[in-house]
Amino acid sequence: MNLELEIMEIICNAGESKTEAMIALNHAKQREWEEADAALLRSKEAASRAHAVQTKLIGLDEGEGKVPVTLVMVHAQDHLMTSMLAVDLIKELIELHREKQ
């Protein structure tokens, strides 16, 4: 296993998830609901890929410090968590746009 590649996969997929959620929000602002829903689905899929890698690394570590924690790993974790928060907030905003319509 190449740890750096695994970590970069978390970062890339977390970024894709947030980007797709922002795309969904922009569609919602234009009342393009099918496009918004499709972008949210892509966001969810990207987040699932990032989370799967995170789960794999946690499993390899077994809570015993077997996986070295580097600054880039901390950055990946931060990126994933902030992406998840952004997606949650964007979903709420989209619901507000739906209700407003």
VMD Tcl script that builds the backbone (N, CA, C; Angstrom):
set m [mol new atoms 303]
animate dup $m
set s [atomselect $m all]
$s set {name element resname resid chain x y z} {
  {N N MET 1 A 0.839 -1.179 0.000}
  {CA C MET 1 A 0.000 0.000 0.000}
  {C C MET 1 A 0.890 1.250 0.000}
  {N N ASN 2 A 0.549 2.184 -0.871}
  {CA C ASN 2 A 1.250 3.464 -0.906}
  {C C ASN 2 A 0.428 4.459 -0.091}
  {N N LEU 3 A 0.904 4.744 1.106}
  {CA C LEU 3 A 0.156 5.582 2.039}
  {C C LEU 3 A -0.115 6.963 1.467}
  {N N GLU 4 A 0.865 7.540 0.789}
  {CA C GLU 4 A 0.671 8.883 0.226}
  {C C GLU 4 A -0.443 8.899 -0.811}
  {N N LEU 5 A -0.512 7.863 -1.645}
  {CA C LEU 5 A -1.589 7.798 -2.640}
  {C C LEU 5 A -2.955 7.647 -1.982}
  {N N GLU 6 A -3.005 6.858 -0.931}
  {CA C GLU 6 A -4.260 6.676 -0.202}
  {C C GLU 6 A -4.719 8.019 0.393}
  {N N ILE 7 A -3.781 8.739 0.966}
  {CA C ILE 7 A -4.104 10.030 1.571}
  {C C ILE 7 A -4.571 11.018 0.502}
  {N N MET 8 A -3.883 11.036 -0.643}
  {CA C MET 8 A -4.284 11.933 -1.720}
  {C C MET 8 A -5.666 11.569 -2.251}
  {N N GLU 9 A -6.022 10.302 -2.206}
  {CA C GLU 9 A -7.362 9.884 -2.633}
  {C C GLU 9 A -8.426 10.482 -1.706}
  {N N ILE 10 A -8.144 10.540 -0.430}
  {CA C ILE 10 A -9.076 11.182 0.498}
  {C C ILE 10 A -9.239 12.652 0.129}
  {N N ILE 11 A -8.129 13.333 -0.062}
  {CA C ILE 11 A -8.168 14.766 -0.368}
  {C C ILE 11 A -8.928 15.026 -1.661}
  {N N CYS 12 A -8.604 14.275 -2.708}
  {CA C CYS 12 A -9.247 14.496 -4.013}
  {C C CYS 12 A -10.741 14.211 -3.969}
  {N N ASN 13 A -11.122 13.109 -3.354}
  {CA C ASN 13 A -12.542 12.769 -3.295}
  {C C ASN 13 A -13.321 13.713 -2.391}
  {N N ALA 14 A -12.709 14.159 -1.309}
  {CA C ALA 14 A -13.380 15.134 -0.445}
  {C C ALA 14 A -13.592 16.441 -1.196}
  {N N GLY 15 A -12.588 16.859 -1.940}
  {CA C GLY 15 A -12.722 18.075 -2.742}
  {C C GLY 15 A -13.779 17.948 -3.812}
  {N N GLU 16 A -13.830 16.787 -4.464}
  {CA C GLU 16 A -14.856 16.543 -5.478}
  {C C GLU 16 A -16.246 16.571 -4.853}
  {N N SER 17 A -16.370 16.001 -3.679}
  {CA C SER 17 A -17.664 15.989 -2.999}
  {C C SER 17 A -18.146 17.406 -2.725}
  {N N LYS 18 A -17.262 18.245 -2.214}
  {CA C LYS 18 A -17.641 19.624 -1.917}
  {C C LYS 18 A -17.957 20.393 -3.203}
  {N N THR 19 A -17.158 20.183 -4.224}
  {CA C THR 19 A -17.386 20.856 -5.504}
  {C C THR 19 A -18.741 20.486 -6.087}
  {N N GLU 20 A -19.078 19.213 -6.071}
  {CA C GLU 20 A -20.370 18.770 -6.608}
  {C C GLU 20 A -21.523 19.333 -5.795}
  {N N ALA 21 A -21.330 19.457 -4.493}
  {CA C ALA 21 A -22.379 20.058 -3.657}
  {C C ALA 21 A -22.564 21.530 -4.013}
  {N N MET 22 A -21.482 22.236 -4.263}
  {CA C MET 22 A -21.586 23.643 -4.674}
  {C C MET 22 A -22.276 23.754 -6.032}
  {N N ILE 23 A -21.977 22.828 -6.926}
  {CA C ILE 23 A -22.658 22.800 -8.226}
  {C C ILE 23 A -24.156 22.587 -8.011}
  {N N ALA 24 A -24.491 21.684 -7.108}
  {CA C ALA 24 A -25.900 21.426 -6.792}
  {C C ALA 24 A -26.580 22.685 -6.278}
  {N N LEU 25 A -25.899 23.411 -5.410}
  {CA C LEU 25 A -26.473 24.647 -4.873}
  {C C LEU 25 A -26.704 25.662 -5.989}
  {N N ASN 26 A -25.772 25.785 -6.884}
  {CA C ASN 26 A -25.952 26.714 -8.008}
  {C C ASN 26 A -27.136 26.312 -8.880}
  {N N HIS 27 A -27.324 25.022 -9.102}
  {CA C HIS 27 A -28.497 24.561 -9.849}
  {C C HIS 27 A -29.779 24.875 -9.086}
  {N N ALA 28 A -29.744 24.682 -7.776}
  {CA C ALA 28 A -30.932 24.954 -6.963}
  {C C ALA 28 A -31.309 26.432 -7.031}
  {N N LYS 29 A -30.329 27.301 -7.054}
  {CA C LYS 29 A -30.606 28.733 -7.160}
  {C C LYS 29 A -31.335 29.062 -8.458}
  {N N GLN 30 A -31.079 28.251 -9.483}
  {CA C GLN 30 A -31.726 28.449 -10.779}
  {C C GLN 30 A -33.001 27.604 -10.931}
  {N N ARG 31 A -33.369 26.925 -9.847}
  {CA C ARG 31 A -34.546 26.041 -9.825}
  {C C ARG 31 A -34.413 24.873 -10.806}
  {N N GLU 32 A -33.197 24.415 -10.979}
  {CA C GLU 32 A -32.896 23.258 -11.827}
  {C C GLU 32 A -32.753 22.042 -10.913}
  {N N TRP 33 A -33.905 21.514 -10.493}
  {CA C TRP 33 A -33.931 20.510 -9.434}
  {C C TRP 33 A -33.328 19.176 -9.847}
  {N N GLU 34 A -33.569 18.727 -11.065}
  {CA C GLU 34 A -32.994 17.443 -11.497}
  {C C GLU 34 A -31.474 17.524 -11.522}
  {N N GLU 35 A -30.937 18.643 -12.023}
  {CA C GLU 35 A -29.492 18.821 -12.066}
  {C C GLU 35 A -28.923 18.927 -10.650}
  {N N ALA 36 A -29.642 19.608 -9.780}
  {CA C ALA 36 A -29.199 19.726 -8.386}
  {C C ALA 36 A -29.149 18.357 -7.725}
  {N N ASP 37 A -30.188 17.568 -7.936}
  {CA C ASP 37 A -30.221 16.230 -7.340}
  {C C ASP 37 A -29.109 15.340 -7.892}
  {N N ALA 38 A -28.832 15.454 -9.178}
  {CA C ALA 38 A -27.762 14.658 -9.793}
  {C C ALA 38 A -26.401 15.053 -9.215}
  {N N ALA 39 A -26.188 16.343 -9.039}
  {CA C ALA 39 A -24.919 16.801 -8.472}
  {C C ALA 39 A -24.789 16.350 -7.011}
  {N N LEU 40 A -25.879 16.368 -6.263}
  {CA C LEU 40 A -25.832 15.870 -4.884}
  {C C LEU 40 A -25.505 14.385 -4.836}
  {N N LEU 41 A -26.014 13.633 -5.796}
  {CA C LEU 41 A -25.694 12.210 -5.855}
  {C C LEU 41 A -24.203 12.012 -6.134}
  {N N ARG 42 A -23.658 12.787 -7.070}
  {CA C ARG 42 A -22.220 12.689 -7.354}
  {C C ARG 42 A -21.404 13.090 -6.126}
  {N N SER 43 A -21.885 14.094 -5.392}
  {CA C SER 43 A -21.225 14.518 -4.165}
  {C C SER 43 A -21.193 13.386 -3.145}
  {N N LYS 44 A -22.322 12.729 -2.998}
  {CA C LYS 44 A -22.414 11.615 -2.048}
  {C C LYS 44 A -21.488 10.468 -2.441}
  {N N GLU 45 A -21.416 10.176 -3.726}
  {CA C GLU 45 A -20.545 9.096 -4.195}
  {C C GLU 45 A -19.074 9.411 -3.928}
  {N N ALA 46 A -18.669 10.647 -4.183}
  {CA C ALA 46 A -17.283 11.046 -3.930}
  {C C ALA 46 A -16.975 10.985 -2.435}
  {N N ALA 47 A -17.908 11.437 -1.614}
  {CA C ALA 47 A -17.716 11.385 -0.165}
  {C C ALA 47 A -17.591 9.940 0.311}
  {N N SER 48 A -18.363 9.057 -0.285}
  {CA C SER 48 A -18.290 7.631 0.081}
  {C C SER 48 A -16.925 7.039 -0.262}
  {N N ARG 49 A -16.366 7.453 -1.400}
  {CA C ARG 49 A -15.036 6.965 -1.771}
  {C C ARG 49 A -13.983 7.460 -0.777}
  {N N ALA 50 A -14.080 8.729 -0.394}
  {CA C ALA 50 A -13.129 9.281 0.577}
  {C C ALA 50 A -13.275 8.574 1.921}
  {N N HIS 51 A -14.492 8.362 2.329}
  {CA C HIS 51 A -14.740 7.718 3.616}
  {C C HIS 51 A -14.263 6.270 3.615}
  {N N ALA 52 A -14.386 5.591 2.478}
  {CA C ALA 52 A -13.927 4.206 2.386}
  {C C ALA 52 A -12.413 4.120 2.604}
  {N N VAL 53 A -11.673 5.059 2.043}
  {CA C VAL 53 A -10.222 5.071 2.247}
  {C C VAL 53 A -9.904 5.376 3.706}
  {N N GLN 54 A -10.604 6.349 4.269}
  {CA C GLN 54 A -10.398 6.689 5.674}
  {C C GLN 54 A -10.660 5.467 6.559}
  {N N THR 55 A -11.727 4.754 6.288}
  {CA C THR 55 A -12.083 3.564 7.068}
  {C C THR 55 A -11.016 2.485 6.933}
  {N N LYS 56 A -10.485 2.332 5.710}
  {CA C LYS 56 A -9.427 1.348 5.491}
  {C C LYS 56 A -8.193 1.688 6.324}
  {N N LEU 57 A -7.819 2.961 6.333}
  {CA C LEU 57 A -6.642 3.369 7.103}
  {C C LEU 57 A -6.864 3.179 8.602}
  {N N ILE 58 A -8.061 3.468 9.055}
  {CA C ILE 58 A -8.377 3.256 10.475}
  {C C ILE 58 A -8.266 1.775 10.815}
  {N N GLY 59 A -8.767 0.926 9.922}
  {CA C GLY 59 A -8.687 -0.513 10.140}
  {C C GLY 59 A -7.251 -1.012 10.171}
  {N N LEU 60 A -6.415 -0.475 9.299}
  {CA C LEU 60 A -5.004 -0.877 9.279}
  {C C LEU 60 A -4.281 -0.450 10.548}
  {N N ASP 61 A -4.669 0.678 11.090}
  {CA C ASP 61 A -4.032 1.208 12.295}
  {C C ASP 61 A -4.411 0.395 13.527}
  {N N GLU 62 A -5.618 -0.111 13.562}
  {CA C GLU 62 A -6.132 -0.905 14.682}
  {C C GLU 62 A -6.000 -0.198 16.029}
  {N N GLY 63 A -6.012 1.135 15.989}
  {CA C GLY 63 A -5.923 1.903 17.235}
  {C C GLY 63 A -4.602 1.766 17.950}
  {N N GLU 64 A -3.582 1.276 17.248}
  {CA C GLU 64 A -2.293 1.018 17.893}
  {C C GLU 64 A -1.153 1.853 17.316}
  {N N GLY 65 A -1.463 2.840 16.481}
  {CA C GLY 65 A -0.416 3.671 15.913}
  {C C GLY 65 A 0.414 2.974 14.849}
  {N N LYS 66 A -0.180 1.989 14.164}
  {CA C LYS 66 A 0.548 1.262 13.124}
  {C C LYS 66 A 0.720 2.087 11.849}
  {N N VAL 67 A -0.187 3.024 11.622}
  {CA C VAL 67 A -0.102 3.890 10.444}
  {C C VAL 67 A 0.493 5.218 10.909}
  {N N PRO 68 A 1.612 5.628 10.299}
  {CA C PRO 68 A 2.227 6.882 10.746}
  {C C PRO 68 A 1.344 8.086 10.405}
  {N N VAL 69 A 1.225 8.968 11.368}
  {CA C VAL 69 A 0.431 10.183 11.174}
  {C C VAL 69 A 1.372 11.283 10.701}
  {N N THR 70 A 1.106 11.771 9.487}
  {CA C THR 70 A 1.917 12.836 8.908}
  {C C THR 70 A 1.071 14.094 8.801}
  {N N LEU 71 A 1.734 15.191 8.504}
  {CA C LEU 71 A 1.006 16.447 8.335}
  {C C LEU 71 A 0.018 16.349 7.182}
  {N N VAL 72 A 0.398 15.672 6.115}
  {CA C VAL 72 A -0.514 15.547 4.971}
  {C C VAL 72 A -1.715 14.669 5.338}
  {N N MET 73 A -1.535 13.701 6.216}
  {CA C MET 73 A -2.664 12.890 6.663}
  {C C MET 73 A -3.623 13.736 7.506}
  {N N VAL 74 A -3.067 14.578 8.361}
  {CA C VAL 74 A -3.900 15.474 9.158}
  {C C VAL 74 A -4.659 16.421 8.225}
  {N N HIS 75 A -3.971 16.903 7.201}
  {CA C HIS 75 A -4.609 17.781 6.219}
  {C C HIS 75 A -5.756 17.056 5.512}
  {N N ALA 76 A -5.547 15.806 5.147}
  {CA C ALA 76 A -6.594 15.026 4.480}
  {C C ALA 76 A -7.809 14.867 5.385}
  {N N GLN 77 A -7.567 14.577 6.637}
  {CA C GLN 77 A -8.668 14.419 7.590}
  {C C GLN 77 A -9.431 15.731 7.736}
  {N N ASP 78 A -8.692 16.825 7.847}
  {CA C ASP 78 A -9.312 18.144 7.957}
  {C C ASP 78 A -10.130 18.453 6.706}
  {N N HIS 79 A -9.565 18.144 5.565}
  {CA C HIS 79 A -10.249 18.399 4.293}
  {C C HIS 79 A -11.551 17.596 4.209}
  {N N LEU 80 A -11.501 16.346 4.618}
  {CA C LEU 80 A -12.692 15.497 4.587}
  {C C LEU 80 A -13.765 16.016 5.541}
  {N N MET 81 A -13.383 16.363 6.741}
  {CA C MET 81 A -14.366 16.815 7.723}
  {C C MET 81 A -14.994 18.146 7.308}
  {N N THR 82 A -14.201 19.082 6.803}
  {CA C THR 82 A -14.780 20.362 6.385}
  {C C THR 82 A -15.656 20.181 5.151}
  {N N SER 83 A -15.288 19.245 4.299}
  {CA C SER 83 A -16.114 18.944 3.138}
  {C C SER 83 A -17.463 18.376 3.565}
  {N N MET 84 A -17.432 17.475 4.528}
  {CA C MET 84 A -18.679 16.882 5.016}
  {C C MET 84 A -19.581 17.951 5.635}
  {N N LEU 85 A -18.997 18.860 6.384}
  {CA C LEU 85 A -19.777 19.942 6.980}
  {C C LEU 85 A -20.377 20.833 5.890}
  {N N ALA 86 A -19.565 21.177 4.892}
  {CA C ALA 86 A -20.051 22.021 3.803}
  {C C ALA 86 A -21.209 21.349 3.077}
  {N N VAL 87 A -21.088 20.071 2.800}
  {CA C VAL 87 A -22.145 19.345 2.097}
  {C C VAL 87 A -23.430 19.345 2.924}
  {N N ASP 88 A -23.311 19.113 4.225}
  {CA C ASP 88 A -24.500 19.131 5.085}
  {C C ASP 88 A -25.193 20.495 5.043}
  {N N LEU 89 A -24.411 21.554 5.131}
  {CA C LEU 89 A -24.994 22.900 5.087}
  {C C LEU 89 A -25.598 23.208 3.719}
  {N N ILE 90 A -24.934 22.776 2.675}
  {CA C ILE 90 A -25.446 23.011 1.318}
  {C C ILE 90 A -26.765 22.275 1.109}
  {N N LYS 91 A -26.882 21.070 1.624}
  {CA C LYS 91 A -28.150 20.343 1.523}
  {C C LYS 91 A -29.280 21.126 2.188}
  {N N GLU 92 A -29.001 21.707 3.337}
  {CA C GLU 92 A -30.008 22.517 4.028}
  {C C GLU 92 A -30.384 23.738 3.197}
  {N N LEU 93 A -29.399 24.370 2.599}
  {CA C LEU 93 A -29.682 25.535 1.756}
  {C C LEU 93 A -30.537 25.151 0.549}
  {N N ILE 94 A -30.245 24.010 -0.031}
  {CA C ILE 94 A -31.036 23.550 -1.181}
  {C C ILE 94 A -32.478 23.306 -0.758}
  {N N GLU 95 A -32.672 22.731 0.414}
  {CA C GLU 95 A -34.036 22.512 0.901}
  {C C GLU 95 A -34.764 23.839 1.101}
  {N N LEU 96 A -34.048 24.833 1.586}
  {CA C LEU 96 A -34.661 26.156 1.733}
  {C C LEU 96 A -35.069 26.727 0.372}
  {N N HIS 97 A -34.230 26.533 -0.623}
  {CA C HIS 97 A -34.578 26.996 -1.969}
  {C C HIS 97 A -35.803 26.261 -2.500}
  {N N ARG 98 A -35.892 24.964 -2.227}
  {CA C ARG 98 A -37.069 24.193 -2.662}
  {C C ARG 98 A -38.333 24.716 -1.995}
  {N N GLU 99 A -38.252 24.947 -0.704}
  {CA C GLU 99 A -39.418 25.429 0.032}
  {C C GLU 99 A -39.825 26.829 -0.427}
  {N N LYS 100 A -38.844 27.614 -0.747}
  {CA C LYS 100 A -39.102 28.979 -1.203}
  {C C LYS 100 A -39.856 28.981 -2.530}
  {N N GLN 101 A -39.553 28.015 -3.371}
  {CA C GLN 101 A -40.214 27.932 -4.663}
  {C C GLN 101 A -41.657 27.525 -4.439}
}
mol reanalyze $m
mol bondsrecalc $m
mol representation Tube
mol addrep $m
